[in-house]
Amino acid sequence: FETTEPTGVAEKTYGPAAPATVEVSPATDENTAGEQHCVVATVRDVFGNPVPGVRVEFDVTGANDRAPVARTTNADGEATFCYTGTVAGVDTIRATADADGDGTAEAGEPTGAATKLYRPGRPAAVILSPAAATNEAGDEHCVTADVRDEFGNPVEAGVRVEFDVNGVNDRPPAIRTTNADGQATFCYTGTVAGADTIRATADGDGDGTPEAGEPTNVAEKTWRPGRPATVQSSPRAAENRAGEQHCVTATVRDEFGNPVEAGVAVEFDVNGVNDRPPVIR
C-alpha cells in the first residue's frame, strides 16, 4: 500500500470497565468534635482506570452512626463525602460502589474504608459532684469535677482544673488535672463549723491557667461541729450569800474549738457543803 492509494480512518474510544476497586482517602485522620471531616472515594476498574458516573454509598458506623448517603463519581472517578462528628470516639467510613449499575450499592460490590478518630473539644462545662454535702469538722471531704466539651464529651486527660474554697475554711486555690474520663478530684479537711463554697474552674482556652470567664461551677459544703471534746464553765469562781441563786454556764466545744450543736446533754453535779443530785441540761 502506498500513500497515494485509497484509505479510510476509524476512531476507537475505550471507556473504563465496571468498578472493581474503591480507595478511600485519607485512610486515617483525627479531628476535634464539631469539626467537619471529608473523604474522597476513588473508583477504578480492574485495569486501574477511574470510573466516572458511578453511584457510591458512604456509610458511617461507630461513635457517630448515621444513615447511608449516596454520591456520584466525577470525571476522575472521585466522589466526596463530608460529615461533622460531635461524639468523641472512632468512626469507620465505608464507601461502596454500584458495580452492577442497578442503582444500589450492595454487599459484595467493590468497597473501601477509612478510620476517623474524633477527639473531645475544649472544656465548655464543669459538673461538680456532690453538689452539696454535710460533714463533721475534721472529716475529709472530696468533690469531683466532671469537665465536658460543648457536645457533652468528657475532655481528654491533662486539663487543669483550679479548686478554690471560700467560706469558713478559706484556703489557697489548688490545681488538679483531669484523668482519662475527664474528671479531676479535690479533697480537703474542714475544721471550722459553717459553710464553704467550693469553686472548680477548667482551663477552657488551653493556655495552662484556669481563669475568670472560663468554664466553672460551684458546690456547697456545710461543716457541722464534731463530738464534744471540752467543757468550759463560767464563771469559774464566784461568791454569793447564803440564800442567793448562783448560775453557771457550760460551753461545750469539739476538738477544734467549735461550739457543739444544740441538744447535747450536760450533767451538772454540785459537790461540797451544798451537795445535790446531778441535773441534766
C-alpha positions in Angstrom: 0.0 0.0 0.0 1.2 3.4 -0.9 0.3 6.9 0.3 -1.4 7.7 -2.9 -3.7 4.7 -2.7 -7.3 4.9 -1.3 -7.5 4.8 2.5 -10.0 5.3 5.4 -9.8 6.0 9.2 -11.9 4.8 12.2 -11.8 6.1 15.7 -12.0 3.9 18.8 -12.7 5.0 22.3 -12.2 2.7 25.2 -14.3 3.5 28.3 -13.4 2.2 31.7 -14.7 -1.2 32.7 -17.1 -1.9 35.6 -15.9 -0.7 39.0 -13.5 -3.1 40.6 -11.9 -1.2 43.5 -12.6 1.7 45.8 -9.9 3.6 47.6 -10.9 6.0 50.4 -8.6 8.9 51.3 -7.4 9.9 53.8 -7.3 6.3 55.2 -7.0 7.6 58.8 -7.4 11.0 60.4 -8.1 12.9 63.6 -10.4 15.8 64.3 -11.9 17.6 67.2 -15.6 17.1 67.9 -17.7 19.6 66.0 -15.2 19.8 63.0 -16.2 18.7 59.5 -14.3 15.8 58.0 -14.3 14.9 54.3 -13.2 11.7 52.5 -12.7 11.0 48.8 -13.6 7.6 47.3 -11.7 6.9 44.1 -13.4 4.2 42.0 -11.3 2.2 39.4 -11.9 -0.7 37.1 -9.8 -3.9 37.0 -7.2 -2.1 34.9 -6.9 0.9 37.2 -8.9 3.3 35.1 -11.0 5.9 37.0 -14.7 5.2 36.6 -17.0 8.3 36.2 -20.7 8.5 36.9 -20.8 5.6 39.4 -23.1 5.8 42.4 -21.1 5.4 45.7 -22.8 4.8 49.0 -21.0 6.2 52.1 -21.8 4.6 55.5 -20.5 5.9 58.9 -20.6 3.5 61.8 -19.1 3.9 65.3 -19.3 6.9 67.7 -21.2 9.0 65.1 -23.5 6.5 63.4 -25.5 8.0 60.5 -27.7 6.8 57.7 -26.0 5.9 54.4 -25.5 8.8 51.9 -25.0 8.4 48.1 -22.6 10.4 45.9 -21.7 10.1 42.2 -18.1 9.9 40.9 -16.8 12.8 38.7 -14.7 12.5 35.6 -11.7 11.5 37.7 -13.7 8.6 39.3 -13.9 10.5 42.6 -16.8 11.0 44.9 -16.5 13.2 48.0 -18.4 12.8 51.3 -18.3 15.2 54.3 -19.8 14.9 57.8 -19.4 16.5 61.2 -18.9 14.3 64.2 -20.0 15.5 67.7 -19.3 12.4 69.7 -15.8 11.6 70.7 -14.6 8.2 69.6 -13.8 6.2 66.5 -15.8 6.0 63.3 -15.4 3.7 60.3 -16.4 5.3 56.9 -17.2 2.7 54.3 -17.6 3.6 50.6 -19.3 1.0 48.3 -19.5 1.4 44.5 -22.6 0.3 42.5 -20.6 -2.1 40.3 -23.6 -3.8 38.6 -25.2 -0.5 37.7 -28.6 -1.4 39.3 -28.7 1.9 41.2 -28.0 0.3 44.6 -24.6 -0.2 46.3 -24.8 -3.6 47.8 -22.8 -6.1 49.9 -20.3 -7.9 47.7 -19.7 -4.9 45.5 -16.4 -3.0 45.5 -15.8 -1.2 48.8 -13.1 0.7 50.7 -12.9 2.0 54.2 -11.3 4.8 56.3 -11.0 5.3 60.0 -11.8 8.5 61.7 -11.0 9.5 65.4 -13.0 12.3 66.9 -11.3 13.8 70.0 -13.2 15.9 72.6 -13.3 19.6 72.1 -12.2 22.3 74.6 -13.7 22.4 78.0 -17.1 24.1 77.9 -18.8 22.9 81.2 -17.9 21.7 84.6 -20.2 19.5 86.7 -19.3 19.2 90.4 -20.3 16.2 92.5 -21.6 16.1 95.1 -23.3 19.5 94.5 -24.0 19.8 98.3 -22.9 17.8 101.3 -22.6 17.9 105.1 -19.7 16.6 107.2 -18.4 16.8 110.7 -15.5 19.1 111.4 -12.3 17.0 111.0 -13.7 14.8 108.3 -12.2 14.8 104.8 -14.5 15.9 102.0 -13.9 15.3 98.3 -15.5 16.8 95.2 -15.1 15.6 91.6 -15.2 18.0 88.7 -16.5 16.3 85.5 -15.3 18.5 82.6 -17.0 18.3 79.3 -16.9 19.9 75.9 -19.8 21.7 74.2 -21.2 18.4 73.0 -21.1 16.7 76.4 -18.0 14.6 75.7 -15.6 14.2 78.7 -12.5 16.1 77.9 -9.1 14.4 77.5 -6.7 13.8 80.3 -4.4 16.6 81.4 -6.9 19.6 81.5 -6.0 21.8 84.5 -8.8 22.5 87.0 -8.5 25.0 89.8 -10.4 24.3 93.0 -11.0 27.3 95.3 -12.6 27.1 98.8 -14.3 30.2 100.2 -16.1 30.4 103.5 -15.3 29.4 107.0 -12.4 27.2 105.8 -10.8 29.5 103.2 -7.7 28.1 101.6 -5.4 28.9 98.7 -6.5 27.6 95.2 -5.3 24.1 94.3 -4.7 22.7 90.8 -5.7 19.2 89.7 -5.7 17.6 86.2 -8.4 15.6 84.6 -7.9 11.8 84.1 -8.9 9.8 81.0 -12.6 10.2 82.0 -12.3 14.0 82.0 -12.6 14.1 85.8 -10.5 15.8 88.4 -10.9 15.2 92.2 -10.1 17.6 95.1 -10.2 16.8 98.8 -9.8 18.9 101.9 -10.5 18.7 105.6 -12.5 21.5 107.2 -12.1 22.2 110.9 -14.3 25.2 111.3 -18.1 24.6 111.6 -20.1 26.6 109.0 -20.5 26.9 105.2 -18.0 26.7 102.4 -18.3 27.3 98.7 -16.1 25.1 96.5 -15.5 26.5 93.0 -13.9 24.5 90.2 -12.7 26.3 87.1 -11.4 24.5 84.0 -8.7 25.8 81.6 -11.0 26.4 78.7 -8.6 28.1 76.3 -5.8 25.7 76.9 -3.2 28.3 78.0 -2.4 26.3 81.1 -4.2 28.6 83.6 -7.8 28.4 84.6 -9.1 31.9 84.7 -12.2 34.0 85.3 -14.7 33.6 82.5 -13.7 30.0 81.7 -16.0 27.1 82.5 -16.8 26.9 86.2 -19.2 25.5 88.7 -19.7 25.5 92.5 -20.6 23.1 95.2 -21.9 23.9 98.7 -20.3 22.4 101.8 -21.7 22.5 105.3 -19.4 21.6 108.3 -21.1 20.6 111.5 -19.3 20.7 114.8 -17.7 17.4 115.9 -18.3 15.5 119.1 -18.0 17.3 122.5 -14.3 17.4 123.5 -14.1 20.2 126.1 -16.4 21.9 128.6 -15.7 25.4 130.0 -17.8 26.6 132.9 -18.4 30.3 133.5 -17.9 31.9 135.9 -15.0 29.7 137.0 -15.2 31.1 140.6 -17.8 33.3 142.4 -19.0 34.3 145.8 -22.6 34.6 147.0 -24.5 35.0 150.2 -26.4 32.0 151.5 -29.9 32.0 150.0 -28.9 33.7 146.8 -29.2 31.9 143.5 -26.0 31.1 141.6 -25.9 30.2 137.9 -23.1 28.7 135.8 -22.9 28.4 132.0 -21.2 25.4 130.4 -19.8 26.0 127.0 -19.2 22.7 125.1 -16.8 22.6 122.2 -15.5 20.0 119.9 -11.8 19.2 119.4 -11.4 22.2 117.0 -13.0 24.7 119.4 -16.4 24.8 117.6 -19.4 25.2 119.8 -21.3 21.9 119.6 -24.8 21.8 118.1 -27.9 22.3 120.2 -29.2 19.3 122.0 -26.1 18.0 123.7 -27.0 16.8 127.3 -24.8 18.3 130.0 -24.9 17.0 133.5 -24.4 19.5 136.4 -23.2 18.0 139.7 -22.8 20.0 142.9 -20.4 18.6 145.5 -19.5 20.3 148.7 -21.4 21.9 151.5 -24.5 22.1 149.2 -24.4 18.6 147.8 -27.3 17.8 145.5 -28.3 15.2 142.9 -27.0 15.6 139.3 -29.1 17.7 137.0 -29.3 17.4 133.2 -29.5 20.4 131.0 
